[in-house]
Each structure stands twice: as structure tokens, then as C-alpha cells.
Amino acid sequence: MCKKVNKINIIETRVRSFIDDIQHPKQKKKLNINDLEFQLRKLLDDYYELDGYSLFYEAILSLQDEGQLTPIHNNQYNGKTPALSLYYWVNVKSQADKWDRLEMMKLSDLFDFSFYERHPEWQTKEEWGRIQRLYGFLQTSGERETVSLEERSLELFGHEKFLLDGISFPDGKGFLARIGISEEQLKVVKYGEPFVFWMKQGKKIKDIQRVLIVENLSFFHTSIQLLERDLLDYEPELIIYGEGTKIERSFSFFFKIFPVKSYLFYYAGDLDAAGYGIMTRLIEKYPDSCIQPALKIYRKMLECLDQRNEQRSGQSQYFKYRDAFFKWFTEEEKELLMQLWHENKRIPQEVLTIETWRRWM
């Protein structure tokens, strides 16, 4: 009998702990009850022996009575007896205790608490702990070195991605804005990601003027071969492998390697929604750099219209990126590009090979 009572406590404790972990002070979350029970079964070897589902059922009803869970009534159930709704809302975490105003006043010489006054649901124990650690840091920040954002995030908040990852740490990404502190005050720097590049043989860093950025790995290697044979459009001294959207994060690394001066950057990617977005965002993010589409290369791709294929699923189609990209082309070329768009088709960069390049020689 004692063993079963203990197991009741373990099951209810496990369930409550899980719910507490995913509860958010601002928004409710959707929970699949079968997923929760599956995780519980993995943790408890004797789950079935002790009629674990009955205890799980009772724990869910208790949380429902307390208002922490709300069943979603859509005629979907978990397939067990007695039945539970398949989906539940995990309700917003209640905040019975608010912060001590006197303690807030002590820290107000560095912090702006107006957000928390307007949104008392954010006055959590966890948030206050972060504020205290940040306050301690700022008091000695004049003596501190500049480090990466990830390093400072780990030091102050226990995880290197706390200030970056809005998925794993939904409270982290907006923390600095909530407390009114800038990244500069943290003495951090965001490093550009390294990228792969190829410099034309015989050229030196000081000789670089024209740079070609290509989206895909296959064409990166094809471009190198063409460059070595003096057949590549624009005759770049340097080719960068953009690696899809990564180039948007890594482009700033260019200026860590190469001297500060004027360069001509040409970008060539897939003729699809994702490619239009990468090209347009690069121009928007780096307005002081001369970045433009490699039109000669794109025109060669348009001549391979018969090799178009289906747009990849999951690609967001933003009209502003499409229109910003299309404006670089002639009216005739725009018609072909619009045809691709309406057909939900794309031309991958891989249509350009050493063999297909020969048709333009």
C-alpha cells in the first residue's frame, strides 16, 4: 500500500513538474496529453504494474480543477478509459507574489521597470533572479572585457543561447528590451560566422575588387573550375560559398579578413522565393556595400527554363522580396520570372554545370 501511495506522489509530482516547466507567464500553450503520458511511461519502469494511467488521469483532473489545464473540446480524445481530451491548454502561470517595490527602487538607478509595472505577469521569481545577476554585472562592467554575446549569455543566464534562441528560451530574446538595457552595455560583440572562399590563383588580398557569392556548394566548385579557365562571368578575384541563408549572418566576416575598401559584390542563387529573399536582405542589411545580383549568371539560368522544378515546401513567398529582385531584369525576363512564380516553380543553381556552360562559350 505504501508503495502505491509513493507512486501516486511520483506520478503527480512528475506531471506537475512538467506542466510547471512549460507554463509561460504571458501566453498559454497547447499540450498533447498522449505525448505527456508517453514521456511519463519512459521515466517509470513499473507504470503499468501500478495502474499508472488511473493515477495519471487523476493528476490531470486535479490540474484541471486548479485551473492550470483546460481541455480543448473538439471531439478528440486520448483513446483510453476513462477518457481525457487529446489536447489541453496549459494556462498562463499565475503570479500570486509580486516583486517588492523597495527592492525595485534599489535597482532603479540602472534599470527601467516601467514594462514590469504595465505587465505584472512578468514579475516572476526567475525574471527577478536574472535582473539581480545583470545588476551585479553592470556595477563592474567598466572593468570587464568585451566578449561574444553567447559567452556573456552563458555567464549571466546559464545558457549561451538564452539571449538568442526564441524557441528554446522564449523569455530570453526580449529580456534586455524588457529591462531597458542594450547589448552594448553588456560589452558584447556579435561575431560574423566564417565562410568558405576561393581566391583566384596568383592574386593577393590587395588585388581583390570583384567578389562573387554563390548560394550552393555544387556551383561553388563549378565556379572555381570556370574561374581557373578564365571563363567565369565578372572575372571575380574571389568566390564565396554563401551556404544558403548562412551568408546573411556570415557576410560581416568578410571585413574581418579583407582590408576596408570598396568592393563589387555579385550574388547568384537559386531562382526561387528563398533566393530572392537572401539577395534582397543582403542589400538591405549592408547598404554601404555595393551588392547586386549576378545578372549574367541568372540569365544563363533562365535559358534553362525547361529544367525548372517544384518550389520547395516550406518556402515563404514574400511579394516584397520578389518585386525587389525582379526590378533588376528586363521586361521580357520579368515575364519568365513571373511565369515561374505563378507556376510555383523554381530554377536551381545546379542547372549551371561545366557541360551546360559550354553553350555560352
Secondary structure as GFF3:
##gff-version 3
##sequence-region A 1 361
A	DSSP	alpha_helix	2	22	.	.	.	ID=ss1
A	DSSP	beta_strand	29	32	.	.	.	ID=ss2
A	DSSP	alpha_helix	33	43	.	.	.	ID=ss3
A	DSSP	alpha_helix	52	65	.	.	.	ID=ss4
A	DSSP	beta_strand	69	71	.	.	.	ID=ss5
A	DSSP	beta_strand	87	90	.	.	.	ID=ss6
A	DSSP	alpha_helix	101	107	.	.	.	ID=ss7
A	DSSP	alpha_helix	114	118	.	.	.	ID=ss8
A	DSSP	three_ten_helix	120	122	.	.	.	ID=ss9
A	DSSP	alpha_helix	125	139	.	.	.	ID=ss10
A	DSSP	three_ten_helix	141	143	.	.	.	ID=ss11
A	DSSP	beta_strand	147	148	.	.	.	ID=ss12
A	DSSP	alpha_helix	149	157	.	.	.	ID=ss13
A	DSSP	alpha_helix	175	179	.	.	.	ID=ss14
A	DSSP	three_ten_helix	184	186	.	.	.	ID=ss15
A	DSSP	beta_strand	188	189	.	.	.	ID=ss16
A	DSSP	beta_strand	196	199	.	.	.	ID=ss17
A	DSSP	three_ten_helix	205	207	.	.	.	ID=ss18
A	DSSP	beta_strand	210	214	.	.	.	ID=ss19
A	DSSP	alpha_helix	217	228	.	.	.	ID=ss20
A	DSSP	beta_strand	238	241	.	.	.	ID=ss21
A	DSSP	three_ten_helix	244	246	.	.	.	ID=ss22
A	DSSP	alpha_helix	247	250	.	.	.	ID=ss23
A	DSSP	three_ten_helix	251	253	.	.	.	ID=ss24
A	DSSP	alpha_helix	254	257	.	.	.	ID=ss25
A	DSSP	beta_strand	264	268	.	.	.	ID=ss26
A	DSSP	alpha_helix	273	285	.	.	.	ID=ss27
A	DSSP	beta_strand	290	293	.	.	.	ID=ss28
A	DSSP	alpha_helix	295	302	.	.	.	ID=ss29
A	DSSP	three_ten_helix	305	307	.	.	.	ID=ss30
A	DSSP	beta_strand	309	310	.	.	.	ID=ss31
A	DSSP	alpha_helix	319	326	.	.	.	ID=ss32
A	DSSP	alpha_helix	331	343	.	.	.	ID=ss33
A	DSSP	beta_strand	345	346	.	.	.	ID=ss34
A	DSSP	three_ten_helix	349	351	.	.	.	ID=ss35
A	DSSP	alpha_helix	354	357	.	.	.	ID=ss36
A	DSSP	three_ten_helix	358	360	.	.	.	ID=ss37
###
